[in-house]
Amino acid sequence: MKIMKFGGTSVGRPERMHQVKDLITRGTEPTIVVLSALSGTTNALVGIGEALAAADKTLAKERIDTLHAHYLAFYPALLQTAEAREKAEDIIKEHFEFLNILLKISFNEAINRDILAQGELLSTKLFYTLLGELQIPAVFLPALDFMSIDENSEPELEKISERLKAILAQHPNERLFITQGYICKNHRNEVDNLKRGGSDYTASLVAAAIQASVCEIWTDIDGMHNNDPRVVDRTRPIAEMSFDEAAELAYFGAKILHPASIWPAQLYNIPVKLLNTMQPDAGGTLIKAKVDTTGVKAIAAKDGITAIKIKSSRMLLAYGFLRQVFEIFEKYKTPIDMITTSEVAVSVTIDELSHLDQIVSELRDFGTVEVDQNQAIICVVGNQVAETKGALQSVLDSLVEIPVRMVSFGGSKHNVSILVDAQYKTQALKSLNEGVFDWN
């Protein structure tokens, strides 16, 4: 059995849903299809939740009506028969009645999570209606029946596997199963989610839970590129890469893949393919356990970085100093991306700023604290890149005209990370593109 996940742009138009239908029916292997919400829907639902949180029910109503109008225009172009259109109209009516009811009750975080779940529920139900109209046999597989997270918001993979295998065993002769990405139940049995980009995570978790033959992630890009095609003119897709390389790129800014979505597949050595819904015959990118190539393979950038420098000639070399510093970040559940040290200072970077003021306040007990916001991490990734002769030199030579704030080298064999002011990010990406790749 294989997994096929389709993102919001892949299902965002009626004609694209028909393309997805063609893709999932062209093979013979049993398949679980994981769908995101229609493109733009999650952002719209976030806006509705924000308006309700601000007690601006007039604005919330306007946003609900705007989204409702989008779906009322969507389904007639998707479906042809009166019966199927009536089913779709009932589905849309049910979900928007729910959203409108929320205008009359007190808002809380649990309600907000219910709001955010509506996108995936709508897209899968509409797609399932399309399959029914075309008489394509399929089973509707509600993610809320098997996908769950614990009290720390971590997926319960063993429980997911048990529940999902039990459900699949009830349909031994079926080939297609349609489920939602992103949504799940939490330890209180409330509707919850796997955060932004969570449909990739769902696909990888489902693949791990049933030990699938492959996990296919279908988007509107023909695989992972060796640089950001939105800002760099000359890029190319990467034919294959290792799980470690893909994880580094996803974490440090490659938008095609959710950062958390690698480890479940890696855990069970399930290959992941990144493919293009609009160009289904393109090679895409294959992610697997081992690759033969070494050296620089790709570059990614992560925005919204803040650098914190703690300077203390009195404390830095004292026993336990670094532990005490890190305990402050742990206390506020704030992950650190990069770290460098010298005799008198330690610098770290973070991208979670919810508790920045408290962190800085407590760090001042150890010395002078400097905070630089609006930074960007440029991540240079490749198999054994940190051990490839000349790789670091080519990276630094490419950035000779750009002020570099920090360099992280040696912590991973597959990654060299550079911190620059955000204003230099595009320049850095372009300079590295010309300096580290062979374009002959």
C-alpha positions in Angstrom: 0.0 0.0 0.0 1.2 3.5 -0.8 0.4 7.0 0.4 -0.4 9.9 -1.9 -0.6 13.4 -0.3 -1.9 16.4 -2.3 -1.4 19.9 -1.1 -3.8 22.9 -1.2 -2.8 24.0 -4.7 -3.3 20.5 -6.0 -6.9 20.5 -4.9 -7.5 24.3 -5.0 -9.4 24.3 -8.3 -12.1 22.0 -9.6 -10.0 21.0 -12.6 -7.1 20.2 -10.3 -9.3 17.9 -8.2 -10.0 16.1 -11.5 -6.2 15.8 -12.1 -5.9 14.3 -8.6 -8.6 11.8 -9.5 -6.7 10.8 -12.6 -3.4 10.4 -10.6 -4.9 8.2 -7.8 -6.7 5.9 -10.3 -3.9 5.2 -12.8 -2.2 2.5 -10.7 -3.3 -0.7 -9.1 -1.6 -0.6 -5.7 -3.9 0.1 -2.8 -3.6 3.7 -1.8 -4.4 6.1 1.0 -5.0 9.6 -0.3 -4.2 12.4 2.1 -5.7 15.8 1.2 -5.0 19.3 2.4 -7.6 22.1 2.5 -8.3 24.0 -0.7 -5.6 26.6 -1.2 -6.5 29.8 0.8 -9.0 28.1 3.1 -6.7 27.6 6.1 -5.7 31.3 6.0 -9.3 32.3 5.7 -10.2 30.1 8.7 -7.3 31.6 10.7 -8.8 35.0 9.9 -12.2 34.0 11.1 -10.7 32.7 14.4 -8.8 35.9 14.9 -11.9 38.0 14.4 -13.8 35.9 16.9 -10.9 36.0 19.4 -11.1 39.8 19.1 -14.8 39.7 19.7 -15.4 41.3 16.3 -18.3 39.3 15.2 -19.2 41.6 12.3 -15.7 41.0 10.7 -16.0 37.2 11.5 -19.3 37.1 9.7 -17.9 38.9 6.7 -15.1 36.4 6.5 -17.4 33.4 6.9 -19.6 34.7 4.1 -16.6 35.4 1.8 -15.3 31.8 2.3 -18.8 30.4 1.9 -19.2 32.2 -1.4 -16.0 30.6 -2.6 -17.3 27.1 -2.0 -20.7 27.8 -3.5 -18.8 28.8 -6.7 -16.4 25.8 -6.4 -18.7 22.8 -6.4 -20.8 23.4 -9.5 -17.6 23.5 -11.6 -16.4 20.3 -9.8 -19.6 18.2 -10.2 -21.9 17.6 -13.1 -24.9 15.6 -11.9 -27.8 17.1 -9.9 -27.5 14.3 -7.3 -23.8 15.0 -6.7 -24.3 18.7 -6.6 -27.0 18.3 -4.1 -24.7 16.3 -1.9 -22.0 18.9 -2.2 -24.4 21.7 -1.3 -25.5 19.8 1.8 -21.9 19.3 2.8 -21.1 23.0 2.4 -24.3 24.0 4.2 -23.4 21.8 7.2 -19.9 23.2 7.7 -20.9 26.8 7.2 -23.9 26.5 9.6 -21.3 25.3 12.1 -19.1 28.3 11.5 -22.1 30.7 11.8 -23.2 29.0 15.1 -19.8 30.1 16.6 -20.9 33.7 16.2 -23.4 33.1 19.0 -21.1 31.4 21.6 -18.1 32.2 23.6 -14.8 31.8 21.8 -11.9 29.7 23.2 -8.9 27.8 21.9 -10.8 24.5 21.5 -13.3 26.2 19.3 -10.5 27.8 17.2 -9.1 24.3 16.6 -12.5 23.2 15.4 -12.6 26.1 13.0 -9.2 25.2 11.6 -10.3 21.6 11.0 -13.1 22.6 8.6 -10.8 23.1 5.6 -9.6 19.5 5.4 -13.1 18.1 6.2 -14.6 20.1 3.3 -12.0 19.2 0.7 -12.1 15.5 1.4 -15.9 15.3 1.5 -16.1 17.2 -1.8 -13.4 15.0 -3.4 -15.2 11.9 -2.1 -18.4 13.2 -3.7 -16.6 13.6 -7.0 -15.4 9.9 -6.8 -18.9 8.8 -6.1 -20.3 10.7 -9.0 -17.7 9.0 -11.3 -18.5 5.6 -9.7 -14.9 5.2 -8.5 -15.0 2.9 -5.5 -13.3 4.4 -2.4 -13.6 4.4 1.4 -13.9 7.6 3.4 -11.4 7.4 6.2 -11.9 10.1 8.8 -8.5 11.1 10.3 -10.1 11.9 13.6 -10.8 8.1 14.0 -7.1 7.2 14.1 -4.8 10.2 14.2 -3.9 11.4 17.7 -1.3 13.4 19.6 -0.3 13.2 23.3 -0.2 15.9 26.0 3.0 17.2 24.5 1.4 17.5 21.0 3.6 14.6 19.8 2.0 12.0 17.5 1.1 8.7 19.1 2.5 6.6 16.3 1.9 3.2 18.0 -1.7 4.0 18.7 -2.2 5.5 15.2 -0.8 2.3 13.7 -3.1 0.0 15.8 -6.3 2.0 15.0 -5.5 2.5 11.3 -4.6 -1.2 10.7 -7.8 -2.2 12.4 -9.9 0.1 10.1 -8.1 -1.0 7.0 -8.7 -4.7 7.9 -12.4 -4.0 7.6 -12.0 -3.2 3.9 -9.6 -5.9 2.6 -10.8 -5.6 -1.0 -10.8 -1.8 -1.4 -8.1 0.0 -3.3 -8.7 3.7 -2.5 -9.0 5.4 0.9 -9.6 9.1 1.3 -8.5 10.9 4.5 -7.6 14.3 5.8 -4.2 15.8 6.5 -3.4 18.1 9.3 -6.2 17.3 11.7 -6.2 14.9 14.7 -7.5 14.4 18.2 -5.5 15.4 21.3 -5.1 13.6 24.7 -8.4 15.2 25.8 -10.2 13.8 22.8 -10.7 17.2 21.3 -10.2 18.2 17.7 -6.6 19.4 17.3 -4.0 19.6 14.5 -0.4 19.0 13.6 0.3 22.7 13.0 1.0 24.4 9.7 2.2 22.1 7.0 0.8 19.2 8.9 -0.6 17.4 5.9 2.9 16.3 5.0 3.3 15.1 8.6 0.1 13.2 8.4 1.2 11.5 5.2 4.5 10.4 6.7 2.9 9.2 9.9 0.4 7.2 8.0 3.2 5.7 5.9 5.1 4.8 9.0 1.9 3.4 10.7 1.2 0.9 7.9 4.8 0.6 6.7 3.8 1.7 3.2 5.8 1.0 0.1 6.3 4.8 -0.6 5.0 8.1 0.6 4.3 10.5 -2.3 4.0 14.2 -1.6 2.3 16.0 -4.6 2.6 19.8 -4.8 2.9 22.4 -7.6 6.7 22.1 -7.8 8.7 19.4 -9.6 10.6 18.2 -6.6 13.1 19.8 -4.2 15.2 22.4 -5.9 18.8 23.2 -5.2 17.9 26.8 -4.3 14.8 29.0 -3.8 13.3 29.4 -7.3 11.2 32.3 -6.1 14.3 34.5 -5.7 17.1 32.8 -7.7 16.7 32.6 -11.5 18.7 29.5 -12.2 17.8 26.5 -10.1 17.2 22.8 -10.8 15.4 19.9 -9.1 17.4 17.4 -7.2 16.9 13.8 -8.4 17.6 12.2 -5.1 18.7 13.0 -1.6 19.1 11.3 1.8 16.7 11.6 4.7 19.3 13.6 6.6 19.8 16.1 3.7 16.0 16.5 3.3 15.5 17.0 7.0 18.1 19.8 7.1 16.6 21.5 4.1 13.0 21.3 5.4 14.0 22.6 8.8 16.0 25.5 7.4 13.5 26.9 5.0 12.7 24.6 2.0 9.0 25.3 1.6 8.1 22.1 -0.3 8.3 19.9 2.7 7.2 20.2 6.4 10.2 20.0 8.7 8.6 17.2 10.9 7.6 15.1 8.0 10.8 13.2 7.5 11.4 11.3 10.7 8.4 8.9 10.6 9.3 7.7 7.1 13.0 7.6 8.0 12.2 5.5 11.1 10.8 2.7 8.9 13.0 3.5 5.8 10.0 4.4 3.7 11.1 6.3 0.5 9.5 9.7 0.0 8.8 11.1 -3.4 8.2 14.8 -4.1 6.2 15.1 -7.2 4.3 17.8 -9.3 0.6 17.5 -9.7 0.7 19.7 -12.8 3.6 17.8 -14.3 3.0 14.2 -13.1 5.6 12.7 -15.5 8.4 14.9 -14.2 11.1 13.0 -12.2 10.7 14.9 -9.0 12.8 14.1 -6.0 13.4 10.7 -4.3 14.3 10.8 -0.6 15.8 7.7 0.8 18.2 6.4 3.4 21.5 6.6 1.5 22.8 8.4 -1.5 26.2 8.1 -3.3 26.8 11.8 -4.1 28.8 14.1 -1.8 29.4 17.8 -1.6 27.0 20.8 -1.8 23.5 19.7 -3.0 21.1 22.5 -2.1 20.7 25.8 -0.3 17.8 27.1 1.8 17.0 30.1 3.9 15.1 30.5 7.1 13.7 34.0 7.8 12.5 35.6 11.1 15.6 34.7 13.0 16.8 36.5 16.2 20.4 36.3 17.4 21.1 36.6 21.1 24.7 37.2 22.4 25.6 36.7 26.0 29.0 38.3 26.9 30.6 37.6 30.3 34.3 37.3 30.9 33.5 36.3 34.5 31.1 33.5 33.8 31.7 32.0 30.4 34.4 29.5 31.4 32.8 28.7 34.7 31.6 25.1 35.2 27.9 24.7 34.3 27.6 28.1 32.6 26.3 26.8 29.3 23.9 24.5 31.1 22.4 27.4 33.0 22.0 29.4 29.8 20.3 26.5 28.0 18.0 25.9 30.9 16.5 29.3 30.4 15.6 28.5 26.8 14.2 25.1 28.0 12.1 26.8 30.6 10.4 28.8 28.0 10.2 26.0 25.5 12.2 27.9 22.9 14.4 25.9 20.5 17.8 27.1 19.5 18.9 26.8 15.9 22.5 27.8 15.9 25.2 28.3 18.6 28.7 29.7 18.6 31.1 30.3 21.5 34.3 32.2 22.2 36.3 32.9 25.4 34.0 35.6 26.5 30.7 35.2 24.7 28.1 32.7 23.5 25.7 33.5 20.6 22.5 31.6 19.8 19.7 32.0 17.3 15.9 31.4 17.8 12.8 31.9 15.7 10.2 31.6 18.5 9.9 35.0 20.1 6.9 34.5 22.4 9.1 34.7 25.5 12.0 36.8 24.2 11.6 39.5 26.8 11.6 37.0 29.7 14.6 35.1 28.2 16.6 38.2 27.8 15.8 39.4 31.3 17.0 36.1 32.9 20.1 36.0 30.7 21.2 39.4 32.0 22.0 37.7 35.3 25.1 36.2 33.4 26.4 39.3 31.7 25.7 41.7 28.8 23.0 40.6 26.4 22.7 41.9 22.8 19.7 41.1 20.6 19.8 41.3 16.8 16.4 40.7 15.1 15.6 40.4 11.4 18.3 37.9 10.7 18.3 35.0 8.2 19.9 31.6 8.3 21.4 30.4 5.0 21.7 26.6 5.1 24.1 24.9 2.7 23.3 21.1 2.6 24.8 18.1 1.0 25.9 14.6 1.9 29.1 14.8 3.9 29.4 18.5 3.0 31.2 19.3 6.2 33.9 16.7 5.3 34.1 17.4 1.6 37.4 19.0 0.7 37.0 22.6 -0.5 33.2 22.8 0.3 33.5 25.2 3.2 36.0 27.3 1.3 33.7 27.7 -1.7 30.8 28.7 0.6 32.9 31.4 2.4 34.4 32.6 -0.9 30.9 33.1 -2.3 29.9 35.3 0.6 33.0 37.5 0.6 30.9 40.6 -0.1 28.3 39.9 2.5 28.7 40.6 6.3 28.4 37.3 8.1 27.1 37.3 11.7 27.6 33.6 12.6 28.9 30.4 11.1 27.9 26.9 12.3 30.2 24.1 10.9 30.8 20.6 12.2 27.7 20.1 14.2 26.3 18.1 11.3 28.1 16.3 8.5 25.4 17.5 6.1 25.0 21.2 6.9 26.9 24.4 7.0 24.8 27.3 8.4 25.5 31.0 7.9 23.7 33.8 9.8 23.3 37.1 7.9 21.1 40.2 8.3 17.8 39.6 6.5 18.6 42.4 4.0 21.4 40.2 2.6 19.4 37.0 2.3 18.6 37.2 -1.5 22.1 38.4 -2.3 23.6 35.5 -0.3 21.3 32.9 -2.1 22.3 34.2 -5.5 26.0 34.4 -4.7 26.1 30.9 -3.3 24.1 29.7 -6.4 26.9 30.9 -8.7 29.7 30.0 -6.3 29.1 26.4 -5.1 27.3 24.7 -8.1 28.8 23.5 -11.3 26.5 25.0 -14.0 28.5 23.7 -17.0 
